[in-house]
């Protein structure tokens, strides 16, 4: 399948086809299937967000908090890894400068 350009905001969890539709952080080149996978990654964050809200409003054990944060961190790492793989050279450079993925500090890794 042919890849097209998309504009992605991790913060807003949006994937747009047109650059001017809204603010975005990353530009990727993806197939419709890859865009669907990215949508699924974004949708899977809603449950941890709800759990975090509940945790903030009720007492919980610290260990549960740490597990939740580890899950969210792992999920974000997976999202950035996926964006890096699909990203334009500018996107790859931006993600590399963020130091969010181990193994990128020494240069680009397209097989990441």
Helices and strands as residue ranges (DSSP letters): E 4-9, E 14-16, G 19-21, E 26-30, H 32-43, H 45-56, H 62-86, H 89-98
